[in-house]
Amino acid sequence: MANTHVVLNDVVKKYGARNVLSRVSLEIEEGQFVALLGPSGCGKTTMLSAIAGLVPIEEGQISIGGNVVSSASFTLPPEERKIGMVFQDFALWPHLTVFDNIAFGLRVRKMNKAAIVKRVEEVLEQVALPGYEKLFPHQLSGGQKQRVAIARALAPGPALMLMDEPLSSLDAGLREQMRWELRRITQEAQITTIYVTHDQTEALSMADHIVLMHNGVVEQQGAPEPMYKRPHTAFTATFLGAANLLSGRVIRRTAGRVAISCHGVTMEGTEEQDLGDEVTLVIRPQDMVMTDCDEARGLPVIVRQRAYHGAQWQYRLELATDGSGQMLECWSPVEWATGSQITLQYDVERCLAVARKTS
């Protein structure tokens, strides 16, 4: 069983009267790659900064490796926390070579020259940049600069790696390549990693564990696949990918399923909710099929917009049951003309009813 490496217990961080972190509790296991995910202003970067010791906390405790590093009365300096940090803007010294950028922290620790040379060579091998020691940052591509920044963070042998949106300044193709590289590097180093991002693709594809933040609290956390397939809230559903949301009321219950009155039709969904509960039905676009057959379990819709994406068409569909103007999204390899009146079928097992928040 893995050891717990980082623990946040009822952490509160305020800026003025505003709670940026509201009694956040979290446990991170040794060796895990954890993504702190959420929109701007949700508290994810503040949480990373608190773990790093860059900002104090007002209440609660933060522990790393079993030792308390932050509390209301105490903040251990970042340099004493055995952490490595990688930033969005790389933060490389432009006047220093790759070797000197990586060696900087080792020299501060008064490591001897031979050991420094050996360690720099080791981490450059880890990030697939052997032989780059004499180059300057301006001679490197964006991806190479980011790998040098990672090598510099790894060089002192930290127990914990903290990354603040390190790929956001790269172009789309390079960002995808670097996702694979970052995962490989952290796995080979067997280092606990906390990674801040607003990009759900990064979180889903890289993380062992996702912590989704919203308004200073943890909205939901867990492994990527269960969070995507079984979101607890409409916010989680929409932040972890495209989702159609339909409001309704539970009118019947059977084992594991509910019947919901929704926009003038009765729909079925999974999850146990009580009779009379106001719920939100969550249906992913890929779990719906467009057909011209009049199916019993289906929604009548009208094609309002479409966009061609090569292998598939993306459709915006208006629900034709109650004149509400409710729009749905669906993808299909079949071309349908704008204005077509069709039926939208859905997979009941993947139609999830979640409690509707009233505030």
N, C-alpha and C positions, 0 to 999 in steps of 0.2 A: 504494500500500500504506500502511495506517494506521501511524502512529508509536506505539511503546509509551510509555504515559504513566506508569503505576504498576507498579513491580516489587517483589515480595517474594521474597527469596532465603533459603531455609532459616531462616525466622524462628521463634524459640523465645520463648515468654512463659510464665513460671512465677508461680504464687501459692503460696508456700511450696514444698513438695515436688511440687506438682501441676503438670504441664504443661498449660496452657490452650491453647497453640498448639505443636504438635509438628512442627518443621521444615517449615513451610508455605512453599511456593513458588507464585508466581502472577504472571502478566503481564496487564495491562489496557491495551487500546488506547485511543488518543486518541479522544474522542467516544463511547465505548461507555457503555451503561447496564448496569451489572453488579449483579446481585442476590446478596448473601451470604445464603444460605438455610440454615435448620437449626433443630433443636429448642432449647429452653432449655439453656444450659450447653455448647453445642457449640463455642463460641469465636468466633462471628461478630461479636458486639459488641466483644469484645476486639481482634479484627483491625481493625475500624473505628477503635477508639480508638488503636491503635498507628499506623495510617496517619495519623491526625489529630495525633499527637504528644502525646496525652493520657496515654499510659502508655509507659514505656521497654520495650525488649526485652532479653532476656538473650543471645541469639545471632542471627546472620544480619544481613541488611541490608534496609532499605526505601528505595527511590528514587522520587522524583516528578520528572517532567520531566528525567530524566537526572542528577539531583543526589541524592546520598545524604542522607536526612533522619533516618534512625535506624540505629543500630548498637549493639553491646554497650557502646561507650564514649561514644556521642554521641546526643543527642536534640535536633533542631531544634525550637524552640518552635512551637506551633500557629499563632501570629499571623504567623510568617515562612514558612509553607508555601503561601500563596496558595490557601487552601481556604475553602469555605463549608460551614456545617453547619446541618442542620435536625433538630430533635429531636421526640420523640413528644409532649411536653407544650407545644409551640409556643415556650415561653420568651420570650414577649413581655412588655415592661414595662407593667404595667397603668396606670401614671400618665402614660404617654406616648401621644401620638396615633400613628396609623398612619404619618404623615409622619416623626415624630421617631424611632419605632422603626426605620424603614428607614434614616433619615439618620444614625443613631448611629455606625455604622462609618465612614461617609464623613467625619464631623466628626473622628473620631479620626485619620484620615489627613490632616486639615487641608486638605480640598478647599474651594474657595471657594463662597460661598452660591449663586451662579447655577448653578454646575456641580452642586451638590447637588440643587437644585430640578429641574433637567433630568433628572438620573439617577433620582431618585425617581419622576418622572412616567413615565420609560421602563420601569422595572421594574413599576410598577403596571399599565401597559398590557400588559406581558408576561404577568402573572398575571390579567388580565381584571378588575382592580379600579380603573379610572380614576375619579377623583372621591372616593375614600375617604380622602384625606389627613387630614382633620380629625376623623375618627371615633376613638374609643378602643376598645381590645380588648373591653370588656364590651358594646359595641354591635354586635359582629360574631358571625356564626354560626361553628360549628366549622370548616367548610370555608374560610370567609373568613379566619379566624385563621391557618390553615395556609398559605394563599396569601400572607398578609403575611409569615409566617416565611420562606417561600421567596423572596419579593421582597427581604427584608433580607439573606438569604444571597447573592443574586445581585448586589446593588447594588455591591459593591466590584470586581466583575468577576473572580471567582476562576477559576482554571484547572481546579479539581476541586471537585465537590460531594459531600459525605458526608451521608447521610440514615439516621437510626436509627429504624426503625419509625414513620415520620411519620404513618401513617394509622390506626394501631391504636386510637386513642382515639375515632375517628369511628364513627357508626352505619353499618350495612351499605350502605344506599343511597348515602349521601354518600361512603363509602369507594370504591365502584365509580366514581362520578362523578370523584372526585379522582385515581383511577388514570389515567383519560384525560387529565386536566388536567396531571398531573405529567409524563406522557410527552410531551405537546405542548410544555410549557414547556422541558424539558431538550433536546428536539430542536431547538427554535427557537433556544435559546441555544448550541447546539452544544458543550455542556459535558460532560466526562467525569463520570459519576455512579456512585457506589458506594452501594447501597441495602440496608440490613439489614432482613430480614423473616423471620418464621416461617411466613408464609402462602404456600403453594404457588401459589394463584391469582394473587397479586400478582406473584410471580416469573415465572410462565409467561406472563402477559399483558403485562408491562411490560419485561422485560429482553431485551437482545441476547445476554447471556451469563449463565449461572447458575453459581455456585460453591456446591455443597452441602457443608456442614460436618457432621462427626460426630466427637465425642470429640476435638476439637482438630486434626483432619486434614481435608484435602479428600477427601471420599468420591468425588465425580465432578464434573466441570465441562464446560460446553459450551453450545451453543445450546439454547433451550427444547425445540423439537420433537424433535430427536434424543435428548435426555436422557429425555424422556417415553416415546418409542417404543422406545428401545434402552437401558434402564438396565443398568448393569454389575453391580449388586448388588440383593439383595432390599430393602435399606434405601432405596436410591434409588427403586426401583419404588413402595414404599409411601408414601414421603414426597412424591412428586410426583403423588399421586392414589390413588384406590382401586385395589387389586390383590388378586387371589386368588393365594395362594402354596401350592404343593403340593410336598412333598419326594419325591425319587425317585433312581433310579440309572440311568445310561446303559447300555443293553443292546445297542444297535445304532447304527451311524453310516452315513449316506449323505451325498452332497454337500450341505452347507448345512443338513442336518437330523439330528436324533437321535431315536431311540426310547427311551423312558424307562419303566421299571417303577415304577409309582406307585400306591399304595393298592389293589393287587390288579388293576390294569388296565394296559395299555400305552398310553402317550400319545406324541404326536409334538410336537416343538418345534424351533425354529430355534436357531442358534449352534453353533459347533464345540466340542464337549466330548469328552474321551477316554472310551473304553470303561471302565466301572467307576466313573466319576466320580460322586460324590454331588452332586446339583444341586437347585436350586429352580426349579420352573416358575412363571413369572409370566404371569397372564392377567388382563387388564383386564375388569371387569364388562360393559362395552359391547361386548366382543369375544366374548360368549357369547350363545347363543339358546336359549330354553326351548321345547321341543316335546314333543308326546305320541307322536311317531313313534319307533320303536325303531331308531335310526341306528347304523351300524357304528362311526363315529367319534363317540362321545358318552359322557357320564358319566351313569349312573343316579343321580338325586337325589330327595330328599323335601322338599317345601315345609314349612318349620318356622315361619317368621314372614313377615309381609308388612306393608308400609306404603304408603299411598296418597299420591302426590305430585302429583296433578292429571293431567298428561299421561302419567305412567308409574307403575308399581308398583315398589317396591323389595322384593326377596326375599332371605331368608336360607334357604339350601338345605343339607341334610345329605347328604354323599356316602354312597351306599348300597352301596358295594362291599366294605368290609372291617370295618365296625363301629367304625371309628376315631373317629367323631363329627366328622370334618373338616367345617367349615362353609365355604360359598362364598357370594358375593354376586353377584346379577344384577339387572338392570333390564329391565322389559318393559312394553309398552303393554297386553298381554293379562293379564286377571285369572285367577289360578289360586288354587284353594282351599287353605287350610292342610291339610297331610296328603297332597296330591296327589303321586303317584309319576310323575315325568316324566324326560325325557332332556335333558341340557344339552350342546348342540353348541358347538364352539369353532373359531375360525379358526387353523389351524396356523401360518400365516405371521405371526400376531401372538401366538403362544404361545412365549415366550422362555425358554430354559434358561440360568440363570446359575449360576456356581460357588457352592456352599454354603460359607459361612464356618464353620470348625470352632471358632473362638475369638472 
